[in-house]
Amino acid sequence: MINIDTPWLRKGAACWVTFSGKTTHATAVIASADGRSAALVFDDMLGGYVMMMPLLWNDGDSRYEDLINGQPVVVTPYPS
């Protein structure tokens, strides 16, 4: 589980992103200082996202979600 109180997802951070049952390597190109919002880029298609996905942290469910549909997104530091 992610501890949002010590955010690691910052601009330039490499990560694994899993969405709609598919995992790929990504990089944060934009990230808020508190780690609660970010935009990831990748060389793939995840769900309906092609090469980029905006994220928001959902405090109630303690998880990242995609900005458009609010579906869960698993983001983990790379390598991991």
Backbone as JSON, one array per atom type, in Angstrom:
{
  "sequence": "MINIDTPWLRKGAACWVTFSGKTTHATAVIASADGRSAALVFDDMLGGYVMMMPLLWNDGDSRYEDLINGQPVVVTPYPS",
  "N": [[0.83, -1.18, 0.0], [0.44, 2.27, -0.66], [2.02, 4.95, 1.0], [0.84, 7.93, 1.3], [1.66, 10.05, 2.79], [4.39, 10.22, 2.68], [5.36, 11.03, -0.07], [6.59, 9.52, -3.01], [6.21, 9.72, -5.65], [7.23, 11.8, -7.88], [8.07, 14.47, -10.18], [9.75, 13.11, -12.91], [10.1, 10.64, -11.74], [10.48, 7.16, -12.09], [8.28, 4.43, -12.71], [6.11, 1.55, -12.25], [3.03, 1.04, -13.82], [-0.22, -0.11, -13.45], [-3.19, -0.84, -15.05], [-6.47, -1.61, -15.91], [-5.85, -4.35, -16.01], [-3.36, -4.52, -17.26], [0.17, -4.01, -17.25], [2.77, -1.6, -17.38], [5.89, 0.14, -17.94], [6.48, 3.42, -16.72], [6.86, 7.04, -16.61], [6.78, 9.84, -14.49], [5.74, 12.9, -15.62], [4.65, 15.17, -14.75], [3.98, 16.18, -11.46], [2.37, 16.73, -8.39], [3.53, 18.47, -5.47], [2.77, 17.18, -3.14], [2.27, 14.6, -3.97], [-0.26, 13.79, -4.7], [-1.43, 14.16, -7.17], [-0.71, 13.49, -10.59], [0.85, 13.14, -13.83], [1.42, 10.55, -15.98], [3.66, 9.19, -18.39], [4.07, 6.81, -21.05], [5.11, 4.13, -23.23], [2.88, 2.76, -24.57], [-0.47, 1.36, -24.57], [-2.96, 1.76, -22.25], [-5.93, 0.64, -21.14], [-8.1, 3.06, -22.27], [-6.14, 4.95, -22.55], [-3.56, 6.44, -24.29], [-0.26, 6.46, -24.32], [-0.18, 8.42, -22.26], [-1.33, 9.27, -18.99], [-3.44, 10.87, -16.72], [-3.48, 11.16, -13.16], [-5.17, 10.94, -10.01], [-5.14, 11.08, -6.46], [-7.17, 9.18, -4.34], [-8.39, 9.82, -1.34], [-10.33, 8.57, 0.29], [-10.43, 5.89, -0.57], [-7.8, 5.26, -0.48], [-6.0, 5.13, -2.77], [-4.62, 5.51, -6.1], [-6.36, 6.92, -8.89], [-7.6, 6.94, -12.27], [-7.99, 9.99, -14.01], [-10.18, 10.51, -15.71], [-12.23, 8.43, -15.57], [-12.21, 7.54, -12.94], [-11.28, 5.05, -12.21], [-9.47, 2.43, -10.51], [-5.91, 2.67, -10.26], [-2.83, 1.12, -10.16], [0.2, 2.09, -8.92], [3.6, 1.72, -8.7], [6.91, 2.12, -7.38], [9.78, 2.08, -9.56], [12.85, 0.4, -9.81], [10.95, -2.44, -8.78]],
  "CA": [[0.0, 0.0, 0.0], [1.19, 3.52, -0.76], [1.9, 5.91, 2.09], [0.79, 9.23, 0.64], [2.3, 11.03, 3.66], [5.78, 10.33, 2.23], [5.21, 10.8, -1.5], [7.76, 9.21, -3.83], [5.87, 10.01, -7.05], [7.61, 13.18, -8.19], [8.44, 14.67, -11.58], [10.92, 12.35, -13.29], [10.12, 9.33, -11.09], [10.15, 5.98, -12.89], [7.35, 3.58, -11.98], [5.26, 0.59, -12.94], [1.64, 1.42, -13.72], [-1.14, -1.17, -13.84], [-4.54, -0.33, -15.28], [-7.28, -2.52, -16.74], [-5.2, -5.65, -16.12], [-2.11, -4.45, -18.01], [1.23, -3.28, -16.56], [3.84, -1.09, -18.22], [6.82, 1.07, -17.31], [6.07, 4.81, -16.96], [7.61, 8.12, -15.98], [5.96, 10.99, -14.13], [6.2, 14.14, -16.26], [4.11, 16.23, -13.9], [3.54, 15.65, -10.18], [2.22, 17.75, -7.34], [4.51, 18.34, -4.39], [2.28, 16.25, -2.12], [2.11, 13.29, -4.56], [-1.68, 13.44, -4.86], [-1.81, 14.19, -8.58], [0.44, 13.31, -11.48], [0.62, 12.69, -15.21], [2.41, 9.55, -16.36], [3.82, 8.88, -19.82], [4.53, 5.44, -21.3], [5.1, 3.73, -24.64], [1.92, 1.67, -24.62], [-1.87, 1.76, -24.41], [-3.57, 1.18, -21.05], [-7.34, 1.01, -21.23], [-8.24, 4.02, -23.36], [-5.06, 5.93, -22.49], [-2.47, 6.18, -25.23], [1.02, 7.1, -24.0], [-0.23, 9.37, -21.15], [-2.47, 9.09, -18.1], [-3.49, 11.72, -15.53], [-3.88, 10.45, -11.95], [-5.52, 11.65, -8.78], [-5.18, 10.23, -5.27], [-8.47, 9.13, -3.68], [-8.15, 9.63, 0.1], [-11.31, 7.66, 0.86], [-10.07, 4.51, -0.91], [-6.33, 5.15, -0.37], [-5.46, 4.62, -4.03], [-4.65, 6.38, -7.27], [-7.41, 6.65, -9.87], [-7.45, 7.71, -13.49], [-8.73, 11.25, -13.9], [-11.4, 10.55, -16.51], [-13.27, 7.5, -15.14], [-12.11, 7.23, -11.52], [-10.96, 3.64, -12.04], [-8.22, 2.23, -9.76], [-4.62, 2.56, -10.95], [-1.77, 0.72, -9.24], [1.47, 2.72, -9.29], [4.66, 1.3, -7.79], [8.22, 2.62, -7.78], [10.63, 1.24, -10.4], [12.45, -1.01, -9.92], [10.28, -2.99, -7.6]],
  "C": [[0.88, 1.25, 0.0], [0.96, 4.37, 0.48], [1.98, 7.29, 1.47], [1.45, 10.32, 1.49], [3.79, 11.2, 3.36], [5.81, 10.05, 0.74], [6.55, 10.55, -2.22], [7.49, 9.58, -5.29], [6.08, 11.5, -7.31], [7.97, 13.27, -9.67], [9.75, 13.93, -11.86], [11.0, 10.96, -12.68], [9.71, 8.23, -12.07], [9.25, 5.07, -12.06], [6.76, 2.51, -12.88], [3.84, 1.09, -12.76], [0.78, 0.27, -14.24], [-2.54, -0.6, -13.91], [-5.26, -1.27, -16.22], [-6.55, -3.84, -17.01], [-3.89, -5.67, -16.89], [-1.11, -3.59, -17.25], [2.28, -2.83, -17.56], [4.71, -0.14, -17.41], [6.4, 2.49, -17.68], [7.0, 5.77, -16.25], [6.65, 9.26, -15.67], [6.54, 12.24, -14.79], [5.7, 15.37, -15.52], [3.71, 15.55, -12.59], [3.42, 16.78, -9.18], [3.21, 17.47, -6.23], [4.07, 17.33, -3.33], [2.01, 14.84, -2.67], [0.67, 12.87, -4.83], [-2.18, 13.53, -6.29], [-0.55, 14.11, -9.43], [-0.05, 12.99, -12.89], [1.77, 11.76, -15.55], [2.46, 9.41, -17.86], [4.43, 7.49, -19.95], [4.43, 5.15, -22.78], [4.15, 2.55, -24.84], [0.51, 2.25, -24.62], [-2.42, 1.02, -23.2], [-5.04, 1.61, -21.03], [-7.51, 1.92, -22.44], [-7.15, 5.07, -23.41], [-3.93, 5.54, -23.42], [-1.3, 7.08, -24.85], [0.99, 8.11, -22.85], [-1.48, 9.13, -20.32], [-2.38, 10.07, -16.93], [-4.05, 10.94, -14.35], [-4.28, 11.41, -10.85], [-5.55, 10.65, -7.64], [-6.58, 10.32, -4.66], [-8.23, 8.82, -2.21], [-9.08, 8.59, 0.71], [-10.97, 6.19, 0.61], [-8.57, 4.25, -0.82], [-5.72, 4.51, -1.62], [-5.44, 5.74, -5.07], [-5.79, 5.95, -8.18], [-7.12, 7.45, -11.12], [-8.39, 8.91, -13.43], [-10.08, 11.22, -14.6], [-12.53, 9.69, -15.92], [-13.25, 7.15, -13.66], [-11.86, 5.75, -11.24], [-9.63, 3.48, -11.31], [-7.01, 2.05, -10.66], [-3.59, 2.18, -9.9], [-0.45, 1.29, -9.76], [2.51, 2.32, -8.25], [6.0, 1.81, -8.29], [8.97, 1.59, -8.64], [12.06, 1.42, -9.94], [11.82, -1.48, -8.64], [9.8, -4.39, -7.92]]
}
